[in-house]
Amino acid sequence: MSETNVFIEKFEKWLWELTRFYMRNRAQFIYDDFTFVLENGDKYTLNKAREDAKRFFGEW
């Protein structure tokens, strides 16, 4: 794995933990899938394999 990929993976994990902290009362989290659903039903994910949710933090 390249240094860039390692950095991106660490960044995504950090982003996930930060999001969980700040959105803990505003979203339901699917922890093992890196996905969360807002109160209004919008679904976001860091999981590149999911196609039924908006990509959280864009594409790499």
ABEGO torsion letter per residue (X at the ends): XBAAAAAAAAAAAAAAAAAAAAAAAABBBBAAAGBBBBAAGBBBBABAABAABBBBGEBX
